[in-house]
Amino acid sequence: MPANRIRAIIFDIGRVLIRVDISRATSGLASGLSLTPEEVWSAIEKDPRWPDWQEGRISPRDWHLHVTKRLGASLTFEQFTEVWNRSLDPNPIQSESFLEKLSKKYRLALLSNTDSIHMTEEEARFPFFRFFPIRIYSFRVGASKPDPVIYREALKACKVRADEAVYIDDITAYAEAAQRLGMTGIVFRSPQQLQSDLRAVGIEFD
């Protein structure tokens, strides 16, 4: 593959750029309840309103009220926000120098199934976001991976064709969904593996 063919590199966020430990949040939510952290996460993930939360059809304050009522928790909105964001590890996975090098040669974008509470915190906390001028979030688009809609939004924002873009995700099914649209999909396992795979498709960052 010629090196000049790829024009955009699109990254997932959780477990690709930022370490995520759901148990740190669910332990906080479970505090004082008769539920285990695992039961709390299962209740949230299987909640009928979970897709609405991920796709922006419910506000942060309504989500807080919905979750705390469902769990029987008594957290204020501020306490809930703090606990919800505990899942975000403060130490990023990728080095800033690596991302900066990529940003000088390619259009960098973010594509994530996420919510407004997490993204307000992440954009404020992590300096590497400055390398990503294009940010496609499920709660803004109203669709989440693996729906083709959210991938097409990213391609449109990057102003590239599918065959000019690489998409990186830790979840194989989401990388494969990008491939079905004609993008190059890479499943993330480690920073070293990612750099090797990017070089293999002609990406230059040295």
N, C-alpha and C positions, 0 to 999 in steps of 0.2 A: 504494500500500500504506500503510495507516495506521501512524503511527509507533509506536503502542502494541502492534502485533501481534507484533513480534519481542521475545522475552524472553531468549533465550540466544544468545551468539556463541561458536562453537566454532572454535578455531584448530589447524591443524597446527603443528608446531614447526620442523622442519628446512626452511630456505630460506624460511620465513615469519616466524619470530621469531628464529631463530639461523642465521647463515651456516654452511654446511657445505662443507668442502673435503676430499673423500675422499682426494685424492692426498697430503695431508699425513700421513695415517695409513698409507696403503699404502706410501709412501716409507720410513717407519720399519720397517714389516714386511718390506719387500724388502731392507733393508740387509744386506749380506753374502750375499745369495742370488743365484742366477743368473736370477731372475725380475725383470721390470720392474714398477713400481708398478701399471700397467694390468693386467698378467697376474695380479698378486696379487689385485686387486679382482675380476677376472673369476672367479678360482678360488673366492673367498669367496662372491660373489653367486650363483654357480651350484652351490655346495656343497649336497648333499642335506640337510644339517642346518641350512641357513640359515633355513628357515621355523621350525624348532624353536627356534632362537636368538631369532628375532623374536617368537615366540609363547610364550616362557617354558618350553619343555619341556626345556631343557638349562641347567645352571647356568653362571655365569661361569667358574668354574675348569675345568669340563669343556669349555667352548667354547675357552678358552685352550689346553688340551691338544690338542683336536681340530685347531684351526687351525695351531698351531705344528708339530704332527706332519705335517699335510698339506703345509705349505709347506717343511718341513725347517728351521724357525727354532729358535733356542735361547733365546728370551726367557723370563725368569721371569714369573710372573703379574703382579707389580708393574710390570715393564717393559712387558708386553703391555697392561696397563690404561692406562698413560701414553701409549703409542703410539696405542692405539685412540681415545683422547680428543683426540688432536691435530687431528682433523678438525673440531672445534668451534671456530669463530672467537669470540674473547672479546668482540667488539663486536656487540651485538644489532641486529637490523634495525629493529624498531619502537621508538619513543621511549616512555619510561616514562610521560610525561605523557599521551600518547594512550591507553595501556592503562589508566591510572588513571581517566581520564574515562569510558571505556567501563565500567569495573568498578563505577562508582557508579550506573549506570542499567540494566545488564544482567548476567545471570549469565554469567561467562566460564569457558570450559572448554578443556582441551587434549585433542587426539585425535591420537595419533601411532603410527606403526609404528616401534618403537624397542626398545632393550634395556636391561637393568638397569645395565650399566657406564656407558653414556652418561647415563642419567637420574640416577644417583647424582651424577655430576659436574655435570650441568646444574643440578639443583635446588640444589646447594651454591654454584655459581658465579654464577648469574644472579638478581639481586634481583627481576626482574619476575615471577618465579613466584608471588610473594605475591598477585598480582592474579587468580590462577587457582586457586580452591579445588577445582575439579573437574578431575581429571587421569586421562584414560583412555589407558592405554598397552597396546600389543599384547601385550607380554610378561606383563602381568597378566591381560588378558582371555582370552588363549589364542586370539585371532583377530586378523587384520590386514586393513587396507584392501586391496581394496574389499569385503570380506565385510560384508554388512549387519549381522552380529552386533555388530561393534565400534561402528558408528554408533548402533545401538539402545541399547547400553550407555551411550553419551554422553547420549542423549536421556533415558533413565531417570534417570541421575545428575543431570541438570539439572532434572528434573521438568517437562518441557515436551513438547508435541506437536511433531511434525516441522515443521509449518507455522509454529511459533513460534521456529524456530532457523535461524541462518545458519551455514554451514560454509565455512571458508576453507582452501584448499590450493594449493600451487604445481603440483600434478599434476592435469591436467584430468580424467583418468579417476576420480580420487578425489573431486573435486568433483561430478562427474556421478553417482557412486554415491550421494552424499548427496541429490542432487536426485531420484533415482529413489524415495527413501523419503519425499519430500515436503518436504525441507529446501530452503532457498535456498542454492545453491552459488555460491561466488565463487572464481575462479582468480586466485591472487596473482601479480602481476608487479612491483609497486613499492609503497612506502608511500603515495605520492600516488594511484595508481590505486585502491588498496584503500579509502582514505578516500572517494574519489569514488563507488565502487561501494556502499559502506555507506550513504552519504547517499541514494543512488538507491533503496535499499530501505527508507528511513525511519529509519535509525539516527542518533541524535543524540549528539554528543560535544563540542560547542562550549560 
